[in-house]
Amino acid sequence: MLASTLLGLVLSISVPTTTRQSFDEWEPQRGDVLYVDTKVNRGYIIHPDGDFTSFLLATGQRRNVSYIGLYYNATTPVGTWTVKSLHTQGDRITYGKNGRFMRLYKDGEEWTHYGIHEHLYGDEMIAGEDRYRSMGCIIVSREVLDVLMATYELNWQSLEVVTSYGLDDTMFAKL
């Protein structure tokens, strides 16, 4: 239900007025949504008026893995999520220099192991051709995580996230 609502909101944006902004010039706004396309491993932060910025990221390995005592398919799942809490993780390799972790809640309610974070080798992961490198989480650069954290704070400690495998071609007019 939340997925169709968020996707409907994003798709109802007036496409002809949509403008792509450079990431360096991006300013978070209330109501921003993070859209992650796991097919090409690109993220989009979308303002309520349809303006957006985009950036490369890494997502889950497309295979079964054994990690933290669990055996599972590490493909980043498709769905709608809400970041509802921030955590500091002690593992500075998996979670980067500062250990910042944005926890994803499935459909805004269900606690999950998934999240958004840096990785000590995240820049290499993101720069590489094969960006399916995480254990299921969304790996972003420090700069992107800074913007996502600011967006979360601006939106009353909440950030709506949609993950999909591919984008609807009508979603953005000027990619």
Secondary structure, DSSP 8 states (H G I E B T S, - for coil): -HHHHHHHHHHTS-GGG--B--GGG----TT-EEEEETTTTEEEEE-TTS-EEEEE-BEE-SSEEEETTEEEE-S---EEEEEEEEEE-S-TTTT-TT-EEEEEEETTTEEEEEEEE--TTHHHHHHSS--EEESSSEE--HHHHHHHHHHHHHTTS-EEEEEESS--TTS-S--
